[in-house]
Amino acid sequence: MLNPATGEPVGTHAYADREDLEQALEAAARGFKAWRQVSAYDRGKILRKAADLLRSRADEIARTMTIEQGKPLAEAKGETLGAADTIGSPRRVSAPTAASFRPAPTA
């Protein structure tokens, strides 16, 4: 990766081949099967933890985004905090009352 402002190298990343893609898709399918067994309440706790981690690392993430993309630092931090808010938003639904939600009957 190159800093778009200076052209200087700032990092490296791995390339994936078709086999890597297949393995990732299989892992995602296994993960989905496990995730759908987790209660809404527990999912909310997990997502809240992820949002809290993003918030606690927002400055570091924003600096990295600025170096990699040339994005203004304030914009990068706002984007990071916005992502944390989006990830953390299910907590409003994951309260114990979430178990009372049922699909609407169909006609």
PyMOL CGO cylinders between C-alpha atoms (Angstrom):
from pymol import cmd
from pymol.cgo import CYLINDER

trace = [
    CYLINDER, 0.00, 0.00, 0.00, 1.17, 3.49, -0.80, 0.3, 1, 1, 1, 1, 1, 1,
    CYLINDER, 1.17, 3.49, -0.80, 0.38, 6.75, 0.94, 0.3, 1, 1, 1, 1, 1, 1,
    CYLINDER, 0.38, 6.75, 0.94, -1.54, 8.65, -1.77, 0.3, 1, 1, 1, 1, 1, 1,
    CYLINDER, -1.54, 8.65, -1.77, -0.06, 11.98, -0.63, 0.3, 1, 1, 1, 1, 1, 1,
    CYLINDER, -0.06, 11.98, -0.63, 3.60, 10.94, -0.65, 0.3, 1, 1, 1, 1, 1, 1,
    CYLINDER, 3.60, 10.94, -0.65, 3.76, 7.75, -2.69, 0.3, 1, 1, 1, 1, 1, 1,
    CYLINDER, 3.76, 7.75, -2.69, 5.69, 6.16, 0.17, 0.3, 1, 1, 1, 1, 1, 1,
    CYLINDER, 5.69, 6.16, 0.17, 4.97, 2.54, 1.13, 0.3, 1, 1, 1, 1, 1, 1,
    CYLINDER, 4.97, 2.54, 1.13, 2.87, 2.34, 4.31, 0.3, 1, 1, 1, 1, 1, 1,
    CYLINDER, 2.87, 2.34, 4.31, 2.04, -1.34, 4.50, 0.3, 1, 1, 1, 1, 1, 1,
    CYLINDER, 2.04, -1.34, 4.50, 1.45, -4.61, 2.75, 0.3, 1, 1, 1, 1, 1, 1,
    CYLINDER, 1.45, -4.61, 2.75, -1.54, -6.87, 2.32, 0.3, 1, 1, 1, 1, 1, 1,
    CYLINDER, -1.54, -6.87, 2.32, -2.04, -10.45, 1.31, 0.3, 1, 1, 1, 1, 1, 1,
    CYLINDER, -2.04, -10.45, 1.31, -3.53, -11.57, -1.96, 0.3, 1, 1, 1, 1, 1, 1,
    CYLINDER, -3.53, -11.57, -1.96, -6.07, -14.38, -2.01, 0.3, 1, 1, 1, 1, 1, 1,
    CYLINDER, -6.07, -14.38, -2.01, -6.38, -17.04, -4.65, 0.3, 1, 1, 1, 1, 1, 1,
    CYLINDER, -6.38, -17.04, -4.65, -9.47, -19.08, -5.52, 0.3, 1, 1, 1, 1, 1, 1,
    CYLINDER, -9.47, -19.08, -5.52, -8.71, -21.70, -2.85, 0.3, 1, 1, 1, 1, 1, 1,
    CYLINDER, -8.71, -21.70, -2.85, -8.43, -18.97, -0.20, 0.3, 1, 1, 1, 1, 1, 1,
    CYLINDER, -8.43, -18.97, -0.20, -11.79, -17.62, -1.33, 0.3, 1, 1, 1, 1, 1, 1,
    CYLINDER, -11.79, -17.62, -1.33, -13.42, -21.04, -1.11, 0.3, 1, 1, 1, 1, 1, 1,
    CYLINDER, -13.42, -21.04, -1.11, -12.03, -21.56, 2.39, 0.3, 1, 1, 1, 1, 1, 1,
    CYLINDER, -12.03, -21.56, 2.39, -13.29, -18.13, 3.47, 0.3, 1, 1, 1, 1, 1, 1,
    CYLINDER, -13.29, -18.13, 3.47, -16.76, -18.85, 2.09, 0.3, 1, 1, 1, 1, 1, 1,
    CYLINDER, -16.76, -18.85, 2.09, -16.90, -22.20, 3.88, 0.3, 1, 1, 1, 1, 1, 1,
    CYLINDER, -16.90, -22.20, 3.88, -15.79, -20.59, 7.13, 0.3, 1, 1, 1, 1, 1, 1,
    CYLINDER, -15.79, -20.59, 7.13, -18.44, -17.88, 6.74, 0.3, 1, 1, 1, 1, 1, 1,
    CYLINDER, -18.44, -17.88, 6.74, -21.13, -20.52, 6.19, 0.3, 1, 1, 1, 1, 1, 1,
    CYLINDER, -21.13, -20.52, 6.19, -20.02, -22.37, 9.33, 0.3, 1, 1, 1, 1, 1, 1,
    CYLINDER, -20.02, -22.37, 9.33, -19.96, -19.12, 11.25, 0.3, 1, 1, 1, 1, 1, 1,
    CYLINDER, -19.96, -19.12, 11.25, -23.47, -18.24, 10.11, 0.3, 1, 1, 1, 1, 1, 1,
    CYLINDER, -23.47, -18.24, 10.11, -24.78, -21.58, 11.37, 0.3, 1, 1, 1, 1, 1, 1,
    CYLINDER, -24.78, -21.58, 11.37, -23.26, -20.90, 14.78, 0.3, 1, 1, 1, 1, 1, 1,
    CYLINDER, -23.26, -20.90, 14.78, -24.30, -17.21, 14.85, 0.3, 1, 1, 1, 1, 1, 1,
    CYLINDER, -24.30, -17.21, 14.85, -27.96, -17.94, 14.13, 0.3, 1, 1, 1, 1, 1, 1,
    CYLINDER, -27.96, -17.94, 14.13, -28.06, -20.10, 17.26, 0.3, 1, 1, 1, 1, 1, 1,
    CYLINDER, -28.06, -20.10, 17.26, -27.01, -17.14, 19.43, 0.3, 1, 1, 1, 1, 1, 1,
    CYLINDER, -27.01, -17.14, 19.43, -29.89, -15.34, 21.12, 0.3, 1, 1, 1, 1, 1, 1,
    CYLINDER, -29.89, -15.34, 21.12, -30.72, -11.76, 20.12, 0.3, 1, 1, 1, 1, 1, 1,
    CYLINDER, -30.72, -11.76, 20.12, -29.71, -10.64, 23.60, 0.3, 1, 1, 1, 1, 1, 1,
    CYLINDER, -29.71, -10.64, 23.60, -26.26, -12.28, 23.35, 0.3, 1, 1, 1, 1, 1, 1,
    CYLINDER, -26.26, -12.28, 23.35, -25.77, -11.01, 19.79, 0.3, 1, 1, 1, 1, 1, 1,
    CYLINDER, -25.77, -11.01, 19.79, -26.42, -7.52, 21.10, 0.3, 1, 1, 1, 1, 1, 1,
    CYLINDER, -26.42, -7.52, 21.10, -23.77, -7.97, 23.79, 0.3, 1, 1, 1, 1, 1, 1,
    CYLINDER, -23.77, -7.97, 23.79, -21.24, -9.15, 21.21, 0.3, 1, 1, 1, 1, 1, 1,
    CYLINDER, -21.24, -9.15, 21.21, -22.01, -6.28, 18.83, 0.3, 1, 1, 1, 1, 1, 1,
    CYLINDER, -22.01, -6.28, 18.83, -21.85, -3.76, 21.67, 0.3, 1, 1, 1, 1, 1, 1,
    CYLINDER, -21.85, -3.76, 21.67, -18.37, -5.07, 22.56, 0.3, 1, 1, 1, 1, 1, 1,
    CYLINDER, -18.37, -5.07, 22.56, -17.30, -4.70, 18.91, 0.3, 1, 1, 1, 1, 1, 1,
    CYLINDER, -17.30, -4.70, 18.91, -18.65, -1.13, 18.86, 0.3, 1, 1, 1, 1, 1, 1,
    CYLINDER, -18.65, -1.13, 18.86, -16.84, -0.33, 22.11, 0.3, 1, 1, 1, 1, 1, 1,
    CYLINDER, -16.84, -0.33, 22.11, -13.58, -1.66, 20.65, 0.3, 1, 1, 1, 1, 1, 1,
    CYLINDER, -13.58, -1.66, 20.65, -13.99, 0.51, 17.55, 0.3, 1, 1, 1, 1, 1, 1,
    CYLINDER, -13.99, 0.51, 17.55, -14.62, 3.57, 19.73, 0.3, 1, 1, 1, 1, 1, 1,
    CYLINDER, -14.62, 3.57, 19.73, -11.59, 2.85, 21.92, 0.3, 1, 1, 1, 1, 1, 1,
    CYLINDER, -11.59, 2.85, 21.92, -9.36, 2.55, 18.84, 0.3, 1, 1, 1, 1, 1, 1,
    CYLINDER, -9.36, 2.55, 18.84, -10.97, 5.33, 16.78, 0.3, 1, 1, 1, 1, 1, 1,
    CYLINDER, -10.97, 5.33, 16.78, -7.89, 7.57, 16.82, 0.3, 1, 1, 1, 1, 1, 1,
    CYLINDER, -7.89, 7.57, 16.82, -5.56, 4.78, 15.67, 0.3, 1, 1, 1, 1, 1, 1,
    CYLINDER, -5.56, 4.78, 15.67, -8.00, 3.61, 12.99, 0.3, 1, 1, 1, 1, 1, 1,
    CYLINDER, -8.00, 3.61, 12.99, -8.50, 7.17, 11.77, 0.3, 1, 1, 1, 1, 1, 1,
    CYLINDER, -8.50, 7.17, 11.77, -4.73, 7.72, 11.47, 0.3, 1, 1, 1, 1, 1, 1,
    CYLINDER, -4.73, 7.72, 11.47, -4.40, 4.52, 9.46, 0.3, 1, 1, 1, 1, 1, 1,
    CYLINDER, -4.40, 4.52, 9.46, -7.26, 5.51, 7.15, 0.3, 1, 1, 1, 1, 1, 1,
    CYLINDER, -7.26, 5.51, 7.15, -5.68, 8.93, 6.63, 0.3, 1, 1, 1, 1, 1, 1,
    CYLINDER, -5.68, 8.93, 6.63, -2.32, 7.41, 5.71, 0.3, 1, 1, 1, 1, 1, 1,
    CYLINDER, -2.32, 7.41, 5.71, -3.81, 4.73, 3.45, 0.3, 1, 1, 1, 1, 1, 1,
    CYLINDER, -3.81, 4.73, 3.45, -6.51, 6.79, 1.74, 0.3, 1, 1, 1, 1, 1, 1,
    CYLINDER, -6.51, 6.79, 1.74, -5.51, 10.41, 2.11, 0.3, 1, 1, 1, 1, 1, 1,
    CYLINDER, -5.51, 10.41, 2.11, -8.80, 11.05, 3.92, 0.3, 1, 1, 1, 1, 1, 1,
    CYLINDER, -8.80, 11.05, 3.92, -8.88, 14.04, 6.30, 0.3, 1, 1, 1, 1, 1, 1,
    CYLINDER, -8.88, 14.04, 6.30, -8.29, 12.87, 9.87, 0.3, 1, 1, 1, 1, 1, 1,
    CYLINDER, -8.29, 12.87, 9.87, -11.54, 14.32, 11.23, 0.3, 1, 1, 1, 1, 1, 1,
    CYLINDER, -11.54, 14.32, 11.23, -13.53, 12.61, 8.47, 0.3, 1, 1, 1, 1, 1, 1,
    CYLINDER, -13.53, 12.61, 8.47, -11.79, 9.29, 9.11, 0.3, 1, 1, 1, 1, 1, 1,
    CYLINDER, -11.79, 9.29, 9.11, -12.52, 9.49, 12.83, 0.3, 1, 1, 1, 1, 1, 1,
    CYLINDER, -12.52, 9.49, 12.83, -16.15, 10.41, 12.14, 0.3, 1, 1, 1, 1, 1, 1,
    CYLINDER, -16.15, 10.41, 12.14, -16.47, 7.45, 9.80, 0.3, 1, 1, 1, 1, 1, 1,
    CYLINDER, -16.47, 7.45, 9.80, -15.02, 5.13, 12.44, 0.3, 1, 1, 1, 1, 1, 1,
    CYLINDER, -15.02, 5.13, 12.44, -17.34, 6.42, 15.15, 0.3, 1, 1, 1, 1, 1, 1,
    CYLINDER, -17.34, 6.42, 15.15, -20.28, 6.20, 12.75, 0.3, 1, 1, 1, 1, 1, 1,
    CYLINDER, -20.28, 6.20, 12.75, -19.43, 2.55, 12.09, 0.3, 1, 1, 1, 1, 1, 1,
    CYLINDER, -19.43, 2.55, 12.09, -19.34, 1.95, 15.85, 0.3, 1, 1, 1, 1, 1, 1,
    CYLINDER, -19.34, 1.95, 15.85, -22.77, 3.55, 16.20, 0.3, 1, 1, 1, 1, 1, 1,
    CYLINDER, -22.77, 3.55, 16.20, -24.13, 1.38, 13.38, 0.3, 1, 1, 1, 1, 1, 1,
    CYLINDER, -24.13, 1.38, 13.38, -22.69, -1.81, 14.85, 0.3, 1, 1, 1, 1, 1, 1,
    CYLINDER, -22.69, -1.81, 14.85, -23.85, -0.90, 18.34, 0.3, 1, 1, 1, 1, 1, 1,
    CYLINDER, -23.85, -0.90, 18.34, -27.38, 0.06, 17.33, 0.3, 1, 1, 1, 1, 1, 1,
    CYLINDER, -27.38, 0.06, 17.33, -28.85, -3.47, 17.60, 0.3, 1, 1, 1, 1, 1, 1,
    CYLINDER, -28.85, -3.47, 17.60, -28.44, -3.20, 21.37, 0.3, 1, 1, 1, 1, 1, 1,
    CYLINDER, -28.44, -3.20, 21.37, -31.74, -1.28, 21.45, 0.3, 1, 1, 1, 1, 1, 1,
    CYLINDER, -31.74, -1.28, 21.45, -33.47, -4.36, 20.05, 0.3, 1, 1, 1, 1, 1, 1,
    CYLINDER, -33.47, -4.36, 20.05, -31.47, -6.93, 21.99, 0.3, 1, 1, 1, 1, 1, 1,
    CYLINDER, -31.47, -6.93, 21.99, -32.92, -6.10, 25.38, 0.3, 1, 1, 1, 1, 1, 1,
    CYLINDER, -32.92, -6.10, 25.38, -34.66, -9.00, 27.13, 0.3, 1, 1, 1, 1, 1, 1,
    CYLINDER, -34.66, -9.00, 27.13, -37.92, -7.86, 25.54, 0.3, 1, 1, 1, 1, 1, 1,
    CYLINDER, -37.92, -7.86, 25.54, -36.57, -8.91, 22.13, 0.3, 1, 1, 1, 1, 1, 1,
    CYLINDER, -36.57, -8.91, 22.13, -37.72, -12.44, 22.90, 0.3, 1, 1, 1, 1, 1, 1,
    CYLINDER, -37.72, -12.44, 22.90, -41.30, -11.19, 22.73, 0.3, 1, 1, 1, 1, 1, 1,
    CYLINDER, -41.30, -11.19, 22.73, -40.99, -10.18, 19.06, 0.3, 1, 1, 1, 1, 1, 1,
    CYLINDER, -40.99, -10.18, 19.06, -42.76, -12.59, 16.73, 0.3, 1, 1, 1, 1, 1, 1,
    CYLINDER, -42.76, -12.59, 16.73, -43.23, -12.56, 12.96, 0.3, 1, 1, 1, 1, 1, 1,
    CYLINDER, -43.23, -12.56, 12.96, -46.55, -11.12, 11.83, 0.3, 1, 1, 1, 1, 1, 1,
    CYLINDER, -46.55, -11.12, 11.83, -49.07, -13.70, 10.63, 0.3, 1, 1, 1, 1, 1, 1,
    CYLINDER, -49.07, -13.70, 10.63, -49.43, -13.90, 6.88, 0.3, 1, 1, 1, 1, 1, 1,
    CYLINDER, -49.43, -13.90, 6.88, -52.77, -13.58, 5.09, 0.3, 1, 1, 1, 1, 1, 1,
]
cmd.load_cgo(trace, "trace")
